[in-house]
Amino acid sequence: MREHTVGEVMTRTVVTTTPGTPAQEVALLFGLHRIGAVPVLDDEDRVVGVVSRTDVEQGTAGYVSRTDVAEDFRPVVRDLMTSPAVTVHPEQRVKDAARVMERRGVDRLPVVDPEDRLIGLATRRDLLRVFLRTDEEVRAEVQERLRRAGEGLAVSVREGLVTVSATGAGSGAAPPDGLAGLVASLWGVDGVTGVVSALDPPRPSP
């Protein structure tokens, strides 16, 4: 299968904001476009951060119902955004971008040029579209690969994100030898955009 790049799958029309934008205006953007986060750009279109719906909700919680707070003291995007942003470049492989998403715990990545100027946005759904496989097809292949590890494993797949956990009698037991490597190999399954292992047994209480 040919290796696809981020530049082939990214969304080129991106909703953005600026550091000085009032937080409540950004909240309107989230509702209008039905999105959960936007890149924050400086005057030269360079990505300086990302602000999410959760950032805004938490940052404005004390101001929403108040009318006695002067405009100068109401939060703006620079007060709430995550900076520096986690970004990727268009020439990076889709699988590598998926690993970045999983490692950093994000669902979207601004795509930037060598000067950090925004040129697109890659979402988990964008990456999954490359493989043209349904979650059910991915799950079937993952289960086949894990069959050699025996019974007691549960597999779920959502938008290419694979979660492997113990079930039944295997819950809470130490994972069989070699299983960690087998789970790690699931990255090689076409359509997988992330792998989460919930197989480690719980630690005893002190």
NORVENPE-V853670 format. One record per residue. N is the residue number from 1. SS is DSSP state (a for helix, b for strand, c for the rest). PHI is phi in degrees with one decimal (999 if undefined). PSI is psi in whole degrees, -180 to 180 (* if undefined). Layout:
# NORVENPE-V853670
n=N ss=SS phi=PHI psi=PSI
n=N ss=SS phi=PHI psi=PSI
This chain:
# NORVENPE-V853670
n=1 ss=c phi=999 psi=131
n=2 ss=c phi=-66.7 psi=140
n=3 ss=c phi=-76.4 psi=121
n=4 ss=c phi=-90.5 psi=154
n=5 ss=b phi=-108.7 psi=162
n=6 ss=a phi=-59.8 psi=-38
n=7 ss=a phi=-61.4 psi=-24
n=8 ss=a phi=-77.7 psi=-26
n=9 ss=a phi=-114.7 psi=-12
n=10 ss=c phi=-66.0 psi=157
n=11 ss=b phi=-86.3 psi=128
n=12 ss=c phi=-92.4 psi=-23
n=13 ss=c phi=-96.4 psi=111
n=14 ss=c phi=-122.7 psi=133
n=15 ss=c phi=-78.1 psi=129
n=16 ss=b phi=-131.6 psi=173
n=17 ss=b phi=-144.4 psi=-179
n=18 ss=b phi=-124.6 psi=161
n=19 ss=c phi=-59.1 psi=-31
n=20 ss=c phi=-90.0 psi=2
n=21 ss=c phi=-70.4 psi=132
n=22 ss=b phi=-58.9 psi=141
n=23 ss=a phi=-58.1 psi=-37
n=24 ss=a phi=-70.0 psi=-27
n=25 ss=a phi=-69.7 psi=-38
n=26 ss=a phi=-65.6 psi=-37
n=27 ss=a phi=-58.8 psi=-37
n=28 ss=a phi=-66.3 psi=-36
n=29 ss=a phi=-61.7 psi=-43
n=30 ss=a phi=-58.6 psi=-45
n=31 ss=a phi=-70.0 psi=-39
n=32 ss=a phi=-66.2 psi=-41
n=33 ss=a phi=-102.0 psi=-2
n=34 ss=c phi=55.8 psi=52
n=35 ss=c phi=-126.0 psi=165
n=36 ss=c phi=-108.8 psi=-9
n=37 ss=b phi=-164.6 psi=156
n=38 ss=b phi=-138.4 psi=147
n=39 ss=b phi=-69.9 psi=149
n=40 ss=b phi=-109.0 psi=124
n=41 ss=b phi=-114.1 psi=146
n=42 ss=c phi=-86.9 psi=-169
n=43 ss=c phi=-67.7 psi=-16
n=44 ss=c phi=-107.5 psi=20
n=45 ss=c phi=66.2 psi=20
n=46 ss=b phi=-85.3 psi=141
n=47 ss=b phi=-77.6 psi=118
n=48 ss=b phi=-110.2 psi=-5
n=49 ss=b phi=174.2 psi=-178
n=50 ss=b phi=-137.0 psi=137
n=51 ss=b phi=-121.1 psi=133
n=52 ss=b phi=-108.6 psi=168
n=53 ss=a phi=-59.2 psi=-41
n=54 ss=a phi=-64.1 psi=-41
n=55 ss=a phi=-55.4 psi=-46
n=56 ss=a phi=-69.9 psi=-44
n=57 ss=a phi=-61.1 psi=-43
n=58 ss=a phi=-72.1 psi=-37
n=59 ss=a phi=-76.0 psi=-21
n=60 ss=c phi=-108.5 psi=4
n=61 ss=c phi=-55.9 psi=-36
n=62 ss=c phi=-85.7 psi=-2
n=63 ss=c phi=-114.3 psi=-21
n=64 ss=c phi=-54.7 psi=-43
n=65 ss=c phi=-98.2 psi=8
n=66 ss=c phi=-104.3 psi=139
n=67 ss=c phi=-114.2 psi=0
n=68 ss=c phi=-98.1 psi=11
n=69 ss=c phi=-99.8 psi=123
n=70 ss=c phi=-62.7 psi=150
n=71 ss=a phi=-56.6 psi=-36
n=72 ss=a phi=-64.1 psi=-19
n=73 ss=a phi=-106.4 psi=0
n=74 ss=c phi=-76.9 psi=143
n=75 ss=c phi=-66.0 psi=144
n=76 ss=b phi=-117.6 psi=173
n=77 ss=a phi=-56.5 psi=-41
n=78 ss=a phi=-62.1 psi=-22
n=79 ss=a phi=-77.7 psi=-19
n=80 ss=a phi=-117.8 psi=-22
n=81 ss=c phi=-70.4 psi=158
n=82 ss=b phi=-89.7 psi=125
n=83 ss=c phi=-144.8 psi=137
n=84 ss=c phi=-74.0 psi=157
n=85 ss=c phi=-77.8 psi=152
n=86 ss=c phi=-83.7 psi=119
n=87 ss=b phi=-127.7 psi=167
n=88 ss=b phi=-134.9 psi=168
n=89 ss=b phi=-109.3 psi=154
n=90 ss=c phi=-64.3 psi=-24
n=91 ss=c phi=-83.8 psi=-7
n=92 ss=c phi=-70.2 psi=149
n=93 ss=b phi=-70.3 psi=148
n=94 ss=a phi=-57.8 psi=-43
n=95 ss=a phi=-62.0 psi=-37
n=96 ss=a phi=-67.9 psi=-39
n=97 ss=a phi=-64.5 psi=-38
n=98 ss=a phi=-63.5 psi=-38
n=99 ss=a phi=-66.0 psi=-38
n=100 ss=a phi=-62.3 psi=-44
n=101 ss=a phi=-57.0 psi=-47
n=102 ss=a phi=-66.2 psi=-44
n=103 ss=a phi=-67.1 psi=-36
n=104 ss=a phi=-96.4 psi=-4
n=105 ss=c phi=69.2 psi=39
n=106 ss=c phi=-123.5 psi=160
n=107 ss=c phi=-109.8 psi=-3
n=108 ss=b phi=-150.8 psi=149
n=109 ss=b phi=-133.6 psi=123
n=110 ss=b phi=-63.0 psi=139
n=111 ss=b phi=-104.7 psi=127
n=112 ss=b phi=-126.5 psi=159
n=113 ss=c phi=-88.5 psi=-178
n=114 ss=c phi=-59.6 psi=-20
n=115 ss=c phi=-97.7 psi=13
n=116 ss=c phi=67.9 psi=20
n=117 ss=b phi=-82.9 psi=140
n=118 ss=b phi=-69.3 psi=132
n=119 ss=b phi=-126.7 psi=-5
n=120 ss=b phi=175.1 psi=-175
n=121 ss=b phi=-141.6 psi=134
n=122 ss=b phi=-112.6 psi=121
n=123 ss=b phi=-104.9 psi=165
n=124 ss=a phi=-58.6 psi=-37
n=125 ss=a phi=-66.3 psi=-37
n=126 ss=a phi=-60.2 psi=-45
n=127 ss=a phi=-66.3 psi=-40
n=128 ss=a phi=-65.2 psi=-32
n=129 ss=a phi=-62.3 psi=-25
n=130 ss=c phi=-59.2 psi=-39
n=131 ss=c phi=-83.8 psi=-15
n=132 ss=c phi=51.6 psi=41
n=133 ss=c phi=-125.7 psi=143
n=134 ss=c phi=-80.0 psi=163
n=135 ss=a phi=-59.9 psi=-35
n=136 ss=a phi=-65.1 psi=-39
n=137 ss=a phi=-67.4 psi=-41
n=138 ss=a phi=-63.6 psi=-44
n=139 ss=a phi=-61.4 psi=-40
n=140 ss=a phi=-62.7 psi=-43
n=141 ss=a phi=-69.5 psi=-39
n=142 ss=a phi=-61.9 psi=-45
n=143 ss=a phi=-61.2 psi=-38
n=144 ss=a phi=-63.5 psi=-41
n=145 ss=a phi=-66.4 psi=-35
n=146 ss=a phi=-84.2 psi=-9
n=147 ss=a phi=-59.6 psi=-32
n=148 ss=a phi=-66.2 psi=-18
n=149 ss=a phi=-82.4 psi=-4
n=150 ss=c phi=94.4 psi=-169
n=151 ss=c phi=-81.0 psi=172
n=152 ss=c phi=93.2 psi=16
n=153 ss=b phi=-118.5 psi=136
n=154 ss=b phi=-113.3 psi=140
n=155 ss=b phi=-126.2 psi=130
n=156 ss=b phi=-127.7 psi=149
n=157 ss=b phi=-136.0 psi=129
n=158 ss=b phi=-137.3 psi=116
n=159 ss=c phi=51.5 psi=41
n=160 ss=c phi=85.2 psi=-9
n=161 ss=b phi=-85.8 psi=115
n=162 ss=b phi=-95.2 psi=130
n=163 ss=b phi=-119.4 psi=125
n=164 ss=b phi=-112.5 psi=126
n=165 ss=b phi=-139.2 psi=164
n=166 ss=b phi=-84.5 psi=151
n=167 ss=c phi=-140.6 psi=156
n=168 ss=a phi=61.5 psi=-132
n=169 ss=a phi=-67.9 psi=-22
n=170 ss=a phi=-80.7 psi=-10
n=171 ss=c phi=-66.1 psi=129
n=172 ss=c phi=87.3 psi=-9
n=173 ss=c phi=-86.1 psi=159
n=174 ss=c phi=-67.4 psi=138
n=175 ss=c phi=-62.4 psi=145
n=176 ss=c phi=-61.3 psi=153
n=177 ss=c phi=-57.3 psi=136
n=178 ss=c phi=86.5 psi=-9
n=179 ss=a phi=-68.6 psi=-35
n=180 ss=a phi=-59.9 psi=-42
n=181 ss=a phi=-67.0 psi=-35
n=182 ss=a phi=-66.2 psi=-42
n=183 ss=a phi=-64.4 psi=-42
n=184 ss=a phi=-60.9 psi=-31
n=185 ss=a phi=-69.7 psi=-13
n=186 ss=a phi=-64.7 psi=-18
n=187 ss=a phi=-59.8 psi=-22
n=188 ss=a phi=-80.8 psi=-6
n=189 ss=c phi=-77.1 psi=126
n=190 ss=c phi=-58.9 psi=130
n=191 ss=c phi=101.9 psi=-10
n=192 ss=c phi=-82.8 psi=125
n=193 ss=c phi=-110.3 psi=-2
n=194 ss=b phi=-174.9 psi=152
n=195 ss=b phi=-132.9 psi=125
n=196 ss=b phi=-120.4 psi=126
n=197 ss=b phi=-106.1 psi=123
n=198 ss=b phi=-114.0 psi=40
n=199 ss=c phi=-97.3 psi=-15
n=200 ss=c phi=-66.3 psi=135
n=201 ss=c phi=-68.3 psi=150
n=202 ss=c phi=-64.7 psi=143
n=203 ss=c phi=-75.3 psi=142
n=204 ss=c phi=-66.4 psi=149
n=205 ss=c phi=-67.1 psi=143
n=206 ss=c phi=-68.3 psi=*
